[in-house]
């Protein structure tokens, strides 16, 4: 099977990361990181980008882009309701539940 | 200075599937909180999405209806952001290779002119859950029943130049998705939602101004008001030397104004990437052709048919064909009444008036098409006059019952017996000496108008039940006999 994809998943110009990049990535991923670890993360992540850089050097002009590592197409499911209500079981692992609703700290003021 | 608005719209139409886009949980509206949220919808570890074929079919139907390219290979991407009603931490959506590509719809404006509006794309994605902020102090309640409901997000080109054009476009898309049966179109329940991107610029300028996005407006009327308000706000701002800030705003229907959503400094950074849990969706030509050949009647075609088949005016045909359920209602009434013009007048008149006044959709009308049809049959066969029919309709609306039952119970049957009418006419004439003298003295061509007085008296004496045609004839005959 051949996929006709336009190469839209383009790489951005790769460069070394700095401290603020790591802080920003951590924030976007909602990860709390220790300040003292930031230099190490910065170096590790930059190394990964270096590796990507190396891969970019390969000539892929003859290669079709793919969206998934598996060379297969999506199987479709029939539009049937197959799930039953399992609320009690599913909510038994939730930290807080009230009137059937999951409770989380207030997200707006 | 003359200003011009530039408007683009994003419409989210919930697809009317039985189950969710990636799980077998029900999508039915109104269930107890979290009773239709399964392990996949909750993003429990180890769960994987399986794509619903009906969601695909519905999206393709829409694409064909707006003459769009269908993405032969479409791909799901992850749109990453954190919010408690999005358990996975990303929304599965389509950015780079949407299912529906460039298409268009034609809208008709009030002055009868038409305009083509471009659709940039339409893509499949999953809906989020609902957050309830006001029920518990200090806490937000999360209901994930809606999480994973399939959405088709329809993105327009910035082709609209007024609130009127924007509303006409939204109505057209609404009409198409309901006609296709891919969305129930219920705006109050959030099945059909609209975000409006609005900017202004001086007329004649090429460049767009800075736009704002007003979110989740849930009625046609509010879309118009929100856009009009936002255009005025932006023009005032610029004329006072200010500058429009790109931001998301919320429409407050109570105050009829838009206000800024507390926007954080950081711009959205969704870090889209192809979803590794889902493979590319590849569509064969046969599949598209099979759907194309089975498309239901679309609003434009239905309008033409109404003009042709029922000899309706352009306007009547447009109004009655736009909403699939209204169109079906109308056609049922026509079948019963066998008079399209009469049916059109009643559906667009009395019925619409009552629906609007009670904020009721045609699907929830207390008067069914069969009931209304039965009423019109009794107008046609002269059992009742048009005026009495309105009274019968009132009773039908508030208490129910068939036209015949109501006419019988309330004794509204029209008096057509000419002997009975003659007796009443004689009585009215004998009691109206001065008016009779005026009638005799009047020029013959003025007399026609003067009949009205006597007509009113006869109707009063019969409680409106005398057949107007019969009364006019008898009155004229008797009065003119006095003139000789």
Interface residues (C-beta under 8 A of the other chain):
Chain A: X1 X3 X4 X5 X6 X8 X9 X28 X30 X66 X67 X68 X69 X70 X72 X73 X74 X75 X76 X77 X78 X79 X80 X81 X82 X83 X85 X86 X87 X90 X91 X96 X98 X99 X100 X101 X102 X103 X104 X105 X106 X107 X108 X109
Chain B: X17 X18 X19 X23 X24 X25 X26 X32 X33 X34 X35 X36 X37 X38 X39 X42 X44 X50 X51 X52 X53 X54 X55 X56 X72 X73 X75 X80 X82 X83 X84 X96 X97 X131 X132 X133 X135 X136 X138 X139 X140 X141 X142 X143 X144 X262 X269 X271 X273 X274 X276 X278 X279 X280 X281 X282
